[in-house]
Amino acid sequence: MRQFTDYQGRDWQVTVGKASYGALCLLFCASDGADWRRTWLAAETAFEAEGELARCTETDLQAHLESGDCWNPATGN
């Protein structure tokens, strides 16, 4: 899990998630819990995905956040 602050000063936590059929993604949660985002990874294993997250700069994380779609953890959509 990583934490970072976006360009608007909002704090986020990001972790690797696993969706249906084994697809791997980055899951972003705003520190207030009011906003969730998801972006897909090309990694084929959880180990590769964790490594990709570890290598991300804050600029990389910002780009993933901006390209992500809204996500609802209660429904998985």
N, CA, C and O atoms as a Tripos MOL2 file, in Angstrom:
@<TRIPOS>MOLECULE
protein
  308   307    77     0     0
PROTEIN
NO_CHARGES

@<TRIPOS>ATOM
      1 N           0.8530   -1.1770    0.0000 N.3       1 MET1
      2 CA          0.0000    0.0000    0.0000 C.3       1 MET1
      3 C           0.8930    1.2310    0.0000 C.2       1 MET1
      4 O           1.9550    1.2610    0.6220 O.2       1 MET1
      5 N           0.4300    2.2320   -0.7120 N.am      2 ARG2
      6 CA          1.1560    3.5120   -0.7830 C.3       2 ARG2
      7 C           0.1920    4.6360   -0.4270 C.2       2 ARG2
      8 O          -1.0250    4.4900   -0.5370 O.2       2 ARG2
      9 N           0.7550    5.7470   -0.0030 N.am      3 GLN3
     10 CA         -0.0140    6.9630    0.2310 C.3       3 GLN3
     11 C           0.6370    8.0790   -0.5550 C.2       3 GLN3
     12 O           1.8600    8.1270   -0.6850 O.2       3 GLN3
     13 N          -0.1820    8.9780   -1.0800 N.am      4 PHE4
     14 CA          0.3520   10.1480   -1.7740 C.3       4 PHE4
     15 C          -0.6790   11.2500   -1.7480 C.2       4 PHE4
     16 O          -1.8490   11.0240   -1.4390 O.2       4 PHE4
     17 N          -0.2280   12.4470   -2.0780 N.am      5 THR5
     18 CA         -1.0930   13.6180   -2.1360 C.3       5 THR5
     19 C          -1.1860   14.0540   -3.5870 C.2       5 THR5
     20 O          -0.1650   14.2350   -4.2510 O.2       5 THR5
     21 N          -2.4240   14.2260   -4.0900 N.am      6 ASP6
     22 CA         -2.5950   14.6050   -5.4940 C.3       6 ASP6
     23 C          -2.3340   16.0990   -5.6800 C.2       6 ASP6
     24 O          -2.0410   16.8190   -4.7250 O.2       6 ASP6
     25 N          -2.4480   16.5430   -6.9260 N.am      7 TYR7
     26 CA         -2.1430   17.9410   -7.2590 C.3       7 TYR7
     27 C          -3.1000   18.9450   -6.6100 C.2       7 TYR7
     28 O          -2.7810   20.1310   -6.5190 O.2       7 TYR7
     29 N          -4.2720   18.4780   -6.1590 N.am      8 GLN8
     30 CA         -5.2150   19.3610   -5.4790 C.3       8 GLN8
     31 C          -5.0390   19.3370   -3.9590 C.2       8 GLN8
     32 O          -5.8040   19.9750   -3.2350 O.2       8 GLN8
     33 N          -4.0370   18.6050   -3.4780 N.am      9 GLY9
     34 CA         -3.7770   18.5330   -2.0440 C.3       9 GLY9
     35 C          -4.5790   17.4770   -1.3210 C.2       9 GLY9
     36 O          -4.5970   17.4540   -0.0900 O.2       9 GLY9
     37 N          -5.2470   16.5990   -2.0560 N.am     10 ARG10
     38 CA         -6.0640   15.5480   -1.4560 C.3      10 ARG10
     39 C          -5.2040   14.3020   -1.2290 C.2      10 ARG10
     40 O          -4.4470   13.8930   -2.1100 O.2      10 ARG10
     41 N          -5.3260   13.7100   -0.0550 N.am     11 ASP11
     42 CA         -4.5500   12.5190    0.2910 C.3      11 ASP11
     43 C          -5.2730   11.2520   -0.1790 C.2      11 ASP11
     44 O          -6.4930   11.1360   -0.0700 O.2      11 ASP11
     45 N          -4.4850   10.3090   -0.7050 N.am     12 TRP12
     46 CA         -5.0050    9.0480   -1.2330 C.3      12 TRP12
     47 C          -4.1700    7.8830   -0.7120 C.2      12 TRP12
     48 O          -2.9810    8.0250   -0.4260 O.2      12 TRP12
     49 N          -4.8190    6.7370   -0.5990 N.am     13 GLN13
     50 CA         -4.1350    5.4760   -0.3830 C.3      13 GLN13
     51 C          -4.3470    4.6570   -1.6480 C.2      13 GLN13
     52 O          -5.4250    4.6950   -2.2420 O.2      13 GLN13
     53 N          -3.3290    3.9200   -2.0600 N.am     14 VAL14
     54 CA         -3.4360    3.0980   -3.2670 C.3      14 VAL14
     55 C          -2.8600    1.7270   -2.9780 C.2      14 VAL14
     56 O          -1.8240    1.5990   -2.3260 O.2      14 VAL14
     57 N          -3.5410    0.7040   -3.4670 N.am     15 THR15
     58 CA         -3.1110   -0.6700   -3.2770 C.3      15 THR15
     59 C          -3.4110   -1.4710   -4.5310 C.2      15 THR15
     60 O          -4.1840   -1.0310   -5.3820 O.2      15 THR15
     61 N          -2.8140   -2.6250   -4.6480 N.am     16 VAL16
     62 CA         -3.0910   -3.5290   -5.7590 C.3      16 VAL16
     63 C          -4.3710   -4.2900   -5.4430 C.2      16 VAL16
     64 O          -4.5580   -4.7750   -4.3270 O.2      16 VAL16
     65 N          -5.2360   -4.3880   -6.4200 N.am     17 GLY17
     66 CA         -6.4670   -5.1450   -6.2830 C.3      17 GLY17
     67 C          -6.5670   -6.2070   -7.3660 C.2      17 GLY17
     68 O          -5.8750   -6.1480   -8.3830 O.2      17 GLY17
     69 N          -7.4380   -7.1760   -7.1320 N.am     18 LYS18
     70 CA         -7.6470   -8.2520   -8.0920 C.3      18 LYS18
     71 C          -9.1300   -8.3060   -8.4290 C.2      18 LYS18
     72 O          -9.9780   -8.3780   -7.5410 O.2      18 LYS18
     73 N          -9.4300   -8.2710   -9.7160 N.am     19 ALA19
     74 CA        -10.8160   -8.2840  -10.1750 C.3      19 ALA19
     75 C         -11.1260   -9.6600  -10.7680 C.2      19 ALA19
     76 O         -10.3350  -10.5950  -10.6430 O.2      19 ALA19
     77 N         -12.2650   -9.7640  -11.4000 N.am     20 SER20
     78 CA        -12.6680  -11.0360  -11.9860 C.3      20 SER20
     79 C         -11.6820  -11.4860  -13.0530 C.2      20 SER20
     80 O         -11.0210  -10.6690  -13.6950 O.2      20 SER20
     81 N         -11.5960  -12.7660  -13.2270 N.am     21 TYR21
     82 CA        -10.7020  -13.3920  -14.2040 C.3      21 TYR21
     83 C          -9.2380  -13.0620  -13.9440 C.2      21 TYR21
     84 O          -8.4140  -13.1640  -14.8520 O.2      21 TYR21
     85 N          -8.9030  -12.6680  -12.7190 N.am     22 GLY22
     86 CA         -7.5200  -12.4330  -12.3490 C.3      22 GLY22
     87 C          -6.9280  -11.1120  -12.7890 C.2      22 GLY22
     88 O          -5.7290  -10.8870  -12.6210 O.2      22 GLY22
     89 N          -7.7440  -10.2310  -13.3520 N.am     23 ALA23
     90 CA         -7.2440   -8.9210  -13.7790 C.3      23 ALA23
     91 C          -6.7370   -8.1550  -12.5610 C.2      23 ALA23
     92 O          -7.3600   -8.1710  -11.5000 O.2      23 ALA23
     93 N          -5.6100   -7.4920  -12.7250 N.am     24 LEU24
     94 CA         -5.0060   -6.7400  -11.6290 C.3      24 LEU24
     95 C          -5.1640   -5.2410  -11.8660 C.2      24 LEU24
     96 O          -5.1310   -4.7710  -13.0040 O.2      24 LEU24
     97 N          -5.3340   -4.5090  -10.7850 N.am     25 CYS25
     98 CA         -5.5850   -3.0790  -10.8950 C.3      25 CYS25
     99 C          -4.9760   -2.3570   -9.7030 C.2      25 CYS25
    100 O          -4.5480   -2.9740   -8.7280 O.2      25 CYS25
    101 N          -4.9490   -1.0310   -9.8090 N.am     26 LEU26
    102 CA         -4.6230   -0.1890   -8.6710 C.3      26 LEU26
    103 C          -5.9320    0.3790   -8.1550 C.2      26 LEU26
    104 O          -6.7260    0.9170   -8.9260 O.2      26 LEU26
    105 N          -6.1590    0.2640   -6.8650 N.am     27 LEU27
    106 CA         -7.3510    0.8060   -6.2230 C.3      27 LEU27
    107 C          -6.9440    2.0110   -5.4000 C.2      27 LEU27
    108 O          -6.0570    1.9260   -4.5510 O.2      27 LEU27
    109 N          -7.5950    3.1290   -5.6560 N.am     28 PHE28
    110 CA         -7.3160    4.3870   -4.9670 C.3      28 PHE28
    111 C          -8.4870    4.7270   -4.0560 C.2      28 PHE28
    112 O          -9.6450    4.6460   -4.4660 O.2      28 PHE28
    113 N          -8.1830    5.1050   -2.8280 N.am     29 CYS29
    114 CA         -9.2090    5.5390   -1.8850 C.3      29 CYS29
    115 C          -8.7860    6.8880   -1.3080 C.2      29 CYS29
    116 O          -7.6990    7.0200   -0.7470 O.2      29 CYS29
    117 N          -9.6550    7.8840   -1.4540 N.am     30 ALA30
    118 CA         -9.3850    9.1850   -0.8450 C.3      30 ALA30
    119 C          -9.3660    9.0120    0.6700 C.2      30 ALA30
    120 O         -10.0760    8.1660    1.2130 O.2      30 ALA30
    121 N          -8.5610    9.8050    1.3410 N.am     31 SER31
    122 CA         -8.3910    9.6530    2.7890 C.3      31 SER31
    123 C          -9.6970    9.8030    3.5570 C.2      31 SER31
    124 O          -9.8460    9.2490    4.6450 O.2      31 SER31
    125 N         -10.6510   10.5560    2.9900 N.am     32 ASP32
    126 CA        -11.9440   10.7050    3.6610 C.3      32 ASP32
    127 C         -12.9110    9.5740    3.3190 C.2      32 ASP32
    128 O         -14.0230    9.5300    3.8460 O.2      32 ASP32
    129 N         -12.4880    8.6470    2.4280 N.am     33 GLY33
    130 CA        -13.3210    7.5030    2.0590 C.3      33 GLY33
    131 C         -14.4570    7.8300    1.1210 C.2      33 GLY33
    132 O         -15.2600    6.9540    0.7980 O.2      33 GLY33
    133 N         -14.5480    9.0780    0.6710 N.am     34 ALA34
    134 CA        -15.6780    9.4990   -0.1500 C.3      34 ALA34
    135 C         -15.4830    9.2390   -1.6450 C.2      34 ALA34
    136 O         -16.4420    9.3140   -2.4130 O.2      34 ALA34
    137 N         -14.2690    8.9400   -2.0610 N.am     35 ASP35
    138 CA        -14.0080    8.7600   -3.4850 C.3      35 ASP35
    139 C         -13.0920    7.5670   -3.6850 C.2      35 ASP35
    140 O         -12.0660    7.4340   -3.0190 O.2      35 ASP35
    141 N         -13.4790    6.7020   -4.6120 N.am     36 TRP36
    142 CA        -12.6910    5.5300   -4.9650 C.3      36 TRP36
    143 C         -12.4520    5.5440   -6.4580 C.2      36 TRP36
    144 O         -13.3310    5.9280   -7.2300 O.2      36 TRP36
    145 N         -11.2610    5.1240   -6.8730 N.am     37 ARG37
    146 CA        -10.9060    5.0450   -8.2940 C.3      37 ARG37
    147 C         -10.1800    3.7300   -8.5480 C.2      37 ARG37
    148 O          -9.5920    3.1310   -7.6470 O.2      37 ARG37
    149 N         -10.2430    3.2970   -9.8200 N.am     38 ARG38
    150 CA         -9.5780    2.0580  -10.2010 C.3      38 ARG38
    151 C          -8.9420    2.2430  -11.5770 C.2      38 ARG38
    152 O          -9.5420    2.8280  -12.4780 O.2      38 ARG38
    153 N          -7.7290    1.7400  -11.7220 N.am     39 THR39
    154 CA         -7.0570    1.7380  -13.0160 C.3      39 THR39
    155 C          -6.4160    0.3680  -13.2180 C.2      39 THR39
    156 O          -5.9160   -0.2320  -12.2670 O.2      39 THR39
    157 N          -6.4310   -0.1150  -14.4280 N.am     40 TRP40
    158 CA         -5.9790   -1.4640  -14.7480 C.3      40 TRP40
    159 C          -4.4800   -1.5100  -14.9910 C.2      40 TRP40
    160 O          -3.8820   -0.5500  -15.4770 O.2      40 TRP40
    161 N          -3.8860   -2.6430  -14.6460 N.am     41 LEU41
    162 CA         -2.4620   -2.8770  -14.8430 C.3      41 LEU41
    163 C          -2.2650   -3.9870  -15.8790 C.2      41 LEU41
    164 O          -3.1320   -4.8420  -16.0610 O.2      41 LEU41
    165 N          -1.1330   -3.9600  -16.5410 N.am     42 ALA42
    166 CA         -0.7920   -5.0100  -17.5050 C.3      42 ALA42
    167 C          -0.0950   -6.1830  -16.8220 C.2      42 ALA42
    168 O           0.1450   -7.2080  -17.4610 O.2      42 ALA42
    169 N           0.2290   -6.0560  -15.5570 N.am     43 ALA43
    170 CA          0.9300   -7.1110  -14.8190 C.3      43 ALA43
    171 C           0.1220   -8.4070  -14.8550 C.2      43 ALA43
    172 O          -1.1090   -8.3940  -14.8280 O.2      43 ALA43
    173 N           0.8400   -9.5170  -14.9170 N.am     44 GLU44
    174 CA          0.1710  -10.8180  -14.9800 C.3      44 GLU44
    175 C           0.1110  -11.5230  -13.6330 C.2      44 GLU44
    176 O          -0.6630  -12.4650  -13.4610 O.2      44 GLU44
    177 N           0.9190  -11.0780  -12.6780 N.am     45 THR45
    178 CA          0.9000  -11.6770  -11.3440 C.3      45 THR45
    179 C           0.8190  -10.5750  -10.2940 C.2      45 THR45
    180 O           1.1650   -9.4210  -10.5430 O.2      45 THR45
    181 N           0.3560  -10.9660   -9.1250 N.am     46 ALA46
    182 CA          0.2850  -10.0050   -8.0230 C.3      46 ALA46
    183 C           1.6850   -9.5040   -7.6610 C.2      46 ALA46
    184 O           1.8560   -8.3410   -7.2950 O.2      46 ALA46
    185 N           2.6770  -10.3750   -7.7640 N.am     47 PHE47
    186 CA          4.0580   -9.9890   -7.4780 C.3      47 PHE47
    187 C           4.5060   -8.8760   -8.4340 C.2      47 PHE47
    188 O           5.0960   -7.8860   -8.0010 O.2      47 PHE47
    189 N           4.2240   -9.0410   -9.7400 N.am     48 GLU48
    190 CA          4.5710   -8.0070  -10.7240 C.3      48 GLU48
    191 C           3.8210   -6.7100  -10.4280 C.2      48 GLU48
    192 O           4.3990   -5.6270  -10.5170 O.2      48 GLU48
    193 N           2.5390   -6.8140  -10.0770 N.am     49 ALA49
    194 CA          1.7350   -5.6260   -9.7970 C.3      49 ALA49
    195 C           2.2660   -4.8750   -8.5810 C.2      49 ALA49
    196 O           2.3330   -3.6460   -8.5960 O.2      49 ALA49
    197 N           2.6440   -5.6000   -7.5280 N.am     50 GLU50
    198 CA          3.2030   -4.9640   -6.3280 C.3      50 GLU50
    199 C           4.5170   -4.2640   -6.6670 C.2      50 GLU50
    200 O           4.8020   -3.1820   -6.1530 O.2      50 GLU50
    201 N           5.3100   -4.8820   -7.5270 N.am     51 GLY51
    202 CA          6.5620   -4.2600   -7.9500 C.3      51 GLY51
    203 C           6.3160   -2.9920   -8.7420 C.2      51 GLY51
    204 O           7.0170   -1.9950   -8.5720 O.2      51 GLY51
    205 N           5.3050   -3.0360   -9.6180 N.am     52 GLU52
    206 CA          4.9660   -1.8470  -10.4030 C.3      52 GLU52
    207 C           4.5240   -0.7100   -9.4830 C.2      52 GLU52
    208 O           4.9360    0.4360   -9.6630 O.2      52 GLU52
    209 N           3.6910   -1.0290   -8.5050 N.am     53 LEU53
    210 CA          3.2520   -0.0050   -7.5550 C.3      53 LEU53
    211 C           4.4440    0.5590   -6.7820 C.2      53 LEU53
    212 O           4.5250    1.7700   -6.5720 O.2      53 LEU53
    213 N           5.3520   -0.2870   -6.3650 N.am     54 ALA54
    214 CA          6.5160    0.1640   -5.6020 C.3      54 ALA54
    215 C           7.4050    1.0970   -6.4200 C.2      54 ALA54
    216 O           8.0220    2.0100   -5.8710 O.2      54 ALA54
    217 N           7.4720    0.8690   -7.7320 N.am     55 ARG55
    218 CA          8.3230    1.6980   -8.6000 C.3      55 ARG55
    219 C           7.6520    3.0030   -9.0330 C.2      55 ARG55
    220 O           8.3270    3.8850   -9.5630 O.2      55 ARG55
    221 N           6.3600    3.1450   -8.8230 N.am     56 CYS56
    222 CA          5.6490    4.3560   -9.2540 C.3      56 CYS56
    223 C           6.1480    5.5840   -8.4920 C.2      56 CYS56
    224 O           6.3050    5.5570   -7.2710 O.2      56 CYS56
    225 N           6.3860    6.6400   -9.2270 N.am     57 THR57
    226 CA          6.6540    7.9320   -8.6060 C.3      57 THR57
    227 C           5.3090    8.5640   -8.2680 C.2      57 THR57
    228 O           4.2610    8.0470   -8.6540 O.2      57 THR57
    229 N           5.3380    9.6730   -7.5520 N.am     58 GLU58
    230 CA          4.0730   10.3720   -7.2790 C.3      58 GLU58
    231 C           3.4520   10.8740   -8.5710 C.2      58 GLU58
    232 O           2.2270   10.9170   -8.6860 O.2      58 GLU58
    233 N           4.2640   11.2520   -9.5370 N.am     59 THR59
    234 CA          3.7480   11.6710  -10.8390 C.3      59 THR59
    235 C           3.0510   10.4970  -11.5290 C.2      59 THR59
    236 O           1.9890   10.6720  -12.1260 O.2      59 THR59
    237 N           3.6410    9.3040  -11.4530 N.am     60 ASP60
    238 CA          3.0170    8.1080  -12.0230 C.3      60 ASP60
    239 C           1.6730    7.8270  -11.3390 C.2      60 ASP60
    240 O           0.6790    7.5230  -11.9990 O.2      60 ASP60
    241 N           1.6620    7.9340  -10.0140 N.am     61 LEU61
    242 CA          0.4200    7.6860   -9.2800 C.3      61 LEU61
    243 C          -0.6540    8.6950   -9.6650 C.2      61 LEU61
    244 O          -1.8220    8.3360   -9.8150 O.2      61 LEU61
    245 N          -0.2630    9.9480   -9.8240 N.am     62 GLN62
    246 CA         -1.2080   10.9810  -10.2500 C.3      62 GLN62
    247 C          -1.7880   10.6250  -11.6190 C.2      62 GLN62
    248 O          -2.9950   10.7490  -11.8300 O.2      62 GLN62
    249 N          -0.9440   10.1860  -12.5430 N.am     63 ALA63
    250 CA         -1.4070    9.8170  -13.8910 C.3      63 ALA63
    251 C          -2.3710    8.6390  -13.8260 C.2      63 ALA63
    252 O          -3.3890    8.6390  -14.5180 O.2      63 ALA63
    253 N          -2.0680    7.6330  -13.0060 N.am     64 HIS64
    254 CA         -2.9830    6.4910  -12.8440 C.3      64 HIS64
    255 C          -4.3150    6.9640  -12.2600 C.2      64 HIS64
    256 O          -5.3830    6.5510  -12.7120 O.2      64 HIS64
    257 N          -4.2380    7.8270  -11.2600 N.am     65 LEU65
    258 CA         -5.4610    8.3450  -10.6350 C.3      65 LEU65
    259 C          -6.3240    9.0710  -11.6530 C.2      65 LEU65
    260 O          -7.5330    8.8500  -11.7170 O.2      65 LEU65
    261 N          -5.7080    9.9400  -12.4490 N.am     66 GLU66
    262 CA         -6.4530   10.7190  -13.4420 C.3      66 GLU66
    263 C          -7.0510    9.8470  -14.5360 C.2      66 GLU66
    264 O          -8.1080   10.1740  -15.0760 O.2      66 GLU66
    265 N          -6.3970    8.7480  -14.8670 N.am     67 SER67
    266 CA         -6.9110    7.8890  -15.9350 C.3      67 SER67
    267 C          -7.8840    6.8320  -15.4080 C.2      67 SER67
    268 O          -8.5130    6.1160  -16.1880 O.2      67 SER67
    269 N          -8.0020    6.7410  -14.0890 N.am     68 GLY68
    270 CA         -8.8620    5.7240  -13.4950 C.3      68 GLY68
    271 C         -10.3420    6.0500  -13.6110 C.2      68 GLY68
    272 O         -10.7390    7.1910  -13.8470 O.2      68 GLY68
    273 N         -11.1350    5.0140  -13.4380 N.am     69 ASP69
    274 CA        -12.5810    5.1860  -13.4450 C.3      69 ASP69
    275 C         -13.1040    5.1450  -12.0120 C.2      69 ASP69
    276 O         -12.4380    4.6260  -11.1160 O.2      69 ASP69
    277 N         -14.2860    5.6890  -11.8020 N.am     70 CYS70
    278 CA        -14.9130    5.6410  -10.4810 C.3      70 CYS70
    279 C         -15.1770    4.1770  -10.1390 C.2      70 CYS70
    280 O         -15.4940    3.3700  -11.0130 O.2      70 CYS70
    281 N         -15.0430    3.8530   -8.8720 N.am     71 TRP71
    282 CA        -15.2230    2.4800   -8.4360 C.3      71 TRP71
    283 C         -15.9590    2.4670   -7.1110 C.2      71 TRP71
    284 O         -15.6770    3.2790   -6.2310 O.2      71 TRP71
    285 N         -16.8960    1.5500   -6.9680 N.am     72 ASN72
    286 CA        -17.6560    1.4170   -5.7280 C.3      72 ASN72
    287 C         -17.2650    0.0870   -5.0790 C.2      72 ASN72
    288 O         -17.5860   -0.9720   -5.6170 O.2      72 ASN72
    289 N         -16.5840    0.1240   -3.9430 N.am     73 PRO73
    290 CA        -16.1460   -1.1310   -3.3190 C.3      73 PRO73
    291 C         -17.2980   -1.9990   -2.8450 C.2      73 PRO73
    292 O         -17.1380   -3.2120   -2.7050 O.2      73 PRO73
    293 N         -18.4520   -1.4050   -2.5950 N.am     74 ALA74
    294 CA        -19.5950   -2.1920   -2.1260 C.3      74 ALA74
    295 C         -20.1620   -3.0820   -3.2330 C.2      74 ALA74
    296 O         -20.6460   -4.1820   -2.9680 O.2      74 ALA74
    297 N         -20.0980   -2.5950   -4.4750 N.am     75 THR75
    298 CA        -20.6500   -3.3660   -5.5940 C.3      75 THR75
    299 C         -19.5780   -3.9590   -6.5010 C.2      75 THR75
    300 O         -19.8540   -4.8590   -7.2940 O.2      75 THR75
    301 N         -18.3490   -3.4490   -6.3790 N.am     76 GLY76
    302 CA        -17.2820   -3.8890   -7.2540 C.3      76 GLY76
    303 C         -17.3330   -3.2650   -8.6250 C.2      76 GLY76
    304 O         -16.5920   -3.6750   -9.5190 O.2      76 GLY76
    305 N         -18.1900   -2.2850   -8.8100 N.am     77 ASN77
    306 CA        -18.3140   -1.5940  -10.1050 C.3      77 ASN77
    307 C         -17.8910   -0.1530  -10.0000 C.2      77 ASN77
    308 O         -17.9310    0.5760  -10.9920 O.2      77 ASN77
@<TRIPOS>BOND
     1     1     2 1
     2     2     3 1
     3     3     4 2
     4     3     5 am
     5     5     6 1
     6     6     7 1
     7     7     8 2
     8     7     9 am
     9     9    10 1
    10    10    11 1
    11    11    12 2
    12    11    13 am
    13    13    14 1
    14    14    15 1
    15    15    16 2
    16    15    17 am
    17    17    18 1
    18    18    19 1
    19    19    20 2
    20    19    21 am
    21    21    22 1
    22    22    23 1
    23    23    24 2
    24    23    25 am
    25    25    26 1
    26    26    27 1
    27    27    28 2
    28    27    29 am
    29    29    30 1
    30    30    31 1
    31    31    32 2
    32    31    33 am
    33    33    34 1
    34    34    35 1
    35    35    36 2
    36    35    37 am
    37    37    38 1
    38    38    39 1
    39    39    40 2
    40    39    41 am
    41    41    42 1
    42    42    43 1
    43    43    44 2
    44    43    45 am
    45    45    46 1
    46    46    47 1
    47    47    48 2
    48    47    49 am
    49    49    50 1
    50    50    51 1
    51    51    52 2
    52    51    53 am
    53    53    54 1
    54    54    55 1
    55    55    56 2
    56    55    57 am
    57    57    58 1
    58    58    59 1
    59    59    60 2
    60    59    61 am
    61    61    62 1
    62    62    63 1
    63    63    64 2
    64    63    65 am
    65    65    66 1
    66    66    67 1
    67    67    68 2
    68    67    69 am
    69    69    70 1
    70    70    71 1
    71    71    72 2
    72    71    73 am
    73    73    74 1
    74    74    75 1
    75    75    76 2
    76    75    77 am
    77    77    78 1
    78    78    79 1
    79    79    80 2
    80    79    81 am
    81    81    82 1
    82    82    83 1
    83    83    84 2
    84    83    85 am
    85    85    86 1
    86    86    87 1
    87    87    88 2
    88    87    89 am
    89    89    90 1
    90    90    91 1
    91    91    92 2
    92    91    93 am
    93    93    94 1
    94    94    95 1
    95    95    96 2
    96    95    97 am
    97    97    98 1
    98    98    99 1
    99    99   100 2
   100    99   101 am
   101   101   102 1
   102   102   103 1
   103   103   104 2
   104   103   105 am
   105   105   106 1
   106   106   107 1
   107   107   108 2
   108   107   109 am
   109   109   110 1
   110   110   111 1
   111   111   112 2
   112   111   113 am
   113   113   114 1
   114   114   115 1
   115   115   116 2
   116   115   117 am
   117   117   118 1
   118   118   119 1
   119   119   120 2
   120   119   121 am
   121   121   122 1
   122   122   123 1
   123   123   124 2
   124   123   125 am
   125   125   126 1
   126   126   127 1
   127   127   128 2
   128   127   129 am
   129   129   130 1
   130   130   131 1
   131   131   132 2
   132   131   133 am
   133   133   134 1
   134   134   135 1
   135   135   136 2
   136   135   137 am
   137   137   138 1
   138   138   139 1
   139   139   140 2
   140   139   141 am
   141   141   142 1
   142   142   143 1
   143   143   144 2
   144   143   145 am
   145   145   146 1
   146   146   147 1
   147   147   148 2
   148   147   149 am
   149   149   150 1
   150   150   151 1
   151   151   152 2
   152   151   153 am
   153   153   154 1
   154   154   155 1
   155   155   156 2
   156   155   157 am
   157   157   158 1
   158   158   159 1
   159   159   160 2
   160   159   161 am
   161   161   162 1
   162   162   163 1
   163   163   164 2
   164   163   165 am
   165   165   166 1
   166   166   167 1
   167   167   168 2
   168   167   169 am
   169   169   170 1
   170   170   171 1
   171   171   172 2
   172   171   173 am
   173   173   174 1
   174   174   175 1
   175   175   176 2
   176   175   177 am
   177   177   178 1
   178   178   179 1
   179   179   180 2
   180   179   181 am
   181   181   182 1
   182   182   183 1
   183   183   184 2
   184   183   185 am
   185   185   186 1
   186   186   187 1
   187   187   188 2
   188   187   189 am
   189   189   190 1
   190   190   191 1
   191   191   192 2
   192   191   193 am
   193   193   194 1
   194   194   195 1
   195   195   196 2
   196   195   197 am
   197   197   198 1
   198   198   199 1
   199   199   200 2
   200   199   201 am
   201   201   202 1
   202   202   203 1
   203   203   204 2
   204   203   205 am
   205   205   206 1
   206   206   207 1
   207   207   208 2
   208   207   209 am
   209   209   210 1
   210   210   211 1
   211   211   212 2
   212   211   213 am
   213   213   214 1
   214   214   215 1
   215   215   216 2
   216   215   217 am
   217   217   218 1
   218   218   219 1
   219   219   220 2
   220   219   221 am
   221   221   222 1
   222   222   223 1
   223   223   224 2
   224   223   225 am
   225   225   226 1
   226   226   227 1
   227   227   228 2
   228   227   229 am
   229   229   230 1
   230   230   231 1
   231   231   232 2
   232   231   233 am
   233   233   234 1
   234   234   235 1
   235   235   236 2
   236   235   237 am
   237   237   238 1
   238   238   239 1
   239   239   240 2
   240   239   241 am
   241   241   242 1
   242   242   243 1
   243   243   244 2
   244   243   245 am
   245   245   246 1
   246   246   247 1
   247   247   248 2
   248   247   249 am
   249   249   250 1
   250   250   251 1
   251   251   252 2
   252   251   253 am
   253   253   254 1
   254   254   255 1
   255   255   256 2
   256   255   257 am
   257   257   258 1
   258   258   259 1
   259   259   260 2
   260   259   261 am
   261   261   262 1
   262   262   263 1
   263   263   264 2
   264   263   265 am
   265   265   266 1
   266   266   267 1
   267   267   268 2
   268   267   269 am
   269   269   270 1
   270   270   271 1
   271   271   272 2
   272   271   273 am
   273   273   274 1
   274   274   275 1
   275   275   276 2
   276   275   277 am
   277   277   278 1
   278   278   279 1
   279   279   280 2
   280   279   281 am
   281   281   282 1
   282   282   283 1
   283   283   284 2
   284   283   285 am
   285   285   286 1
   286   286   287 1
   287   287   288 2
   288   287   289 am
   289   289   290 1
   290   290   291 1
   291   291   292 2
   292   291   293 am
   293   293   294 1
   294   294   295 1
   295   295   296 2
   296   295   297 am
   297   297   298 1
   298   298   299 1
   299   299   300 2
   300   299   301 am
   301   301   302 1
   302   302   303 1
   303   303   304 2
   304   303   305 am
   305   305   306 1
   306   306   307 1
   307   307   308 2
@<TRIPOS>SUBSTRUCTURE
     1 MET1         2 RESIDUE 1 A MET
     2 ARG2         6 RESIDUE 1 A ARG
     3 GLN3        10 RESIDUE 1 A GLN
     4 PHE4        14 RESIDUE 1 A PHE
     5 THR5        18 RESIDUE 1 A THR
     6 ASP6        22 RESIDUE 1 A ASP
     7 TYR7        26 RESIDUE 1 A TYR
     8 GLN8        30 RESIDUE 1 A GLN
     9 GLY9        34 RESIDUE 1 A GLY
    10 ARG10       38 RESIDUE 1 A ARG
    11 ASP11       42 RESIDUE 1 A ASP
    12 TRP12       46 RESIDUE 1 A TRP
    13 GLN13       50 RESIDUE 1 A GLN
    14 VAL14       54 RESIDUE 1 A VAL
    15 THR15       58 RESIDUE 1 A THR
    16 VAL16       62 RESIDUE 1 A VAL
    17 GLY17       66 RESIDUE 1 A GLY
    18 LYS18       70 RESIDUE 1 A LYS
    19 ALA19       74 RESIDUE 1 A ALA
    20 SER20       78 RESIDUE 1 A SER
    21 TYR21       82 RESIDUE 1 A TYR
    22 GLY22       86 RESIDUE 1 A GLY
    23 ALA23       90 RESIDUE 1 A ALA
    24 LEU24       94 RESIDUE 1 A LEU
    25 CYS25       98 RESIDUE 1 A CYS
    26 LEU26      102 RESIDUE 1 A LEU
    27 LEU27      106 RESIDUE 1 A LEU
    28 PHE28      110 RESIDUE 1 A PHE
    29 CYS29      114 RESIDUE 1 A CYS
    30 ALA30      118 RESIDUE 1 A ALA
    31 SER31      122 RESIDUE 1 A SER
    32 ASP32      126 RESIDUE 1 A ASP
    33 GLY33      130 RESIDUE 1 A GLY
    34 ALA34      134 RESIDUE 1 A ALA
    35 ASP35      138 RESIDUE 1 A ASP
    36 TRP36      142 RESIDUE 1 A TRP
    37 ARG37      146 RESIDUE 1 A ARG
    38 ARG38      150 RESIDUE 1 A ARG
    39 THR39      154 RESIDUE 1 A THR
    40 TRP40      158 RESIDUE 1 A TRP
    41 LEU41      162 RESIDUE 1 A LEU
    42 ALA42      166 RESIDUE 1 A ALA
    43 ALA43      170 RESIDUE 1 A ALA
    44 GLU44      174 RESIDUE 1 A GLU
    45 THR45      178 RESIDUE 1 A THR
    46 ALA46      182 RESIDUE 1 A ALA
    47 PHE47      186 RESIDUE 1 A PHE
    48 GLU48      190 RESIDUE 1 A GLU
    49 ALA49      194 RESIDUE 1 A ALA
    50 GLU50      198 RESIDUE 1 A GLU
    51 GLY51      202 RESIDUE 1 A GLY
    52 GLU52      206 RESIDUE 1 A GLU
    53 LEU53      210 RESIDUE 1 A LEU
    54 ALA54      214 RESIDUE 1 A ALA
    55 ARG55      218 RESIDUE 1 A ARG
    56 CYS56      222 RESIDUE 1 A CYS
    57 THR57      226 RESIDUE 1 A THR
    58 GLU58      230 RESIDUE 1 A GLU
    59 THR59      234 RESIDUE 1 A THR
    60 ASP60      238 RESIDUE 1 A ASP
    61 LEU61      242 RESIDUE 1 A LEU
    62 GLN62      246 RESIDUE 1 A GLN
    63 ALA63      250 RESIDUE 1 A ALA
    64 HIS64      254 RESIDUE 1 A HIS
    65 LEU65      258 RESIDUE 1 A LEU
    66 GLU66      262 RESIDUE 1 A GLU
    67 SER67      266 RESIDUE 1 A SER
    68 GLY68      270 RESIDUE 1 A GLY
    69 ASP69      274 RESIDUE 1 A ASP
    70 CYS70      278 RESIDUE 1 A CYS
    71 TRP71      282 RESIDUE 1 A TRP
    72 ASN72      286 RESIDUE 1 A ASN
    73 PRO73      290 RESIDUE 1 A PRO
    74 ALA74      294 RESIDUE 1 A ALA
    75 THR75      298 RESIDUE 1 A THR
    76 GLY76      302 RESIDUE 1 A GLY
    77 ASN77      306 RESIDUE 1 A ASN
